[in-house]
């Protein structure tokens, strides 16, 4: 079974839910989802996302949530703005902690 964690801006994360256990807090679900998908987007296992890796992941999440058909130029601009917002220490890369904090700030309450 999958639980969808909705995030503002049209993002959603699908995370597994174990039927026998009570669902974990949304924060732990988000941490687990980021940890599970991180290797898929952190090419080379550097421990951070480049602008392109971050944008690819974010646009993938949005496409899974909203489907195809959004204007590519608008998606690119949205991803650019999001990267700047997520890069908390302005080092031109996003750590797992920065990515998780960024997504957590976008979770619909």
Secondary structure by P-SEA (a helix, b strand, c coil): cccccccccbbbbbbbbccccccccaaaaaaaaaaaacccccccccccccaaaaaaaaaaaaaaaccccccaaaaaaaaaaaaaaacccccccccaaaaaaaaaaaccc
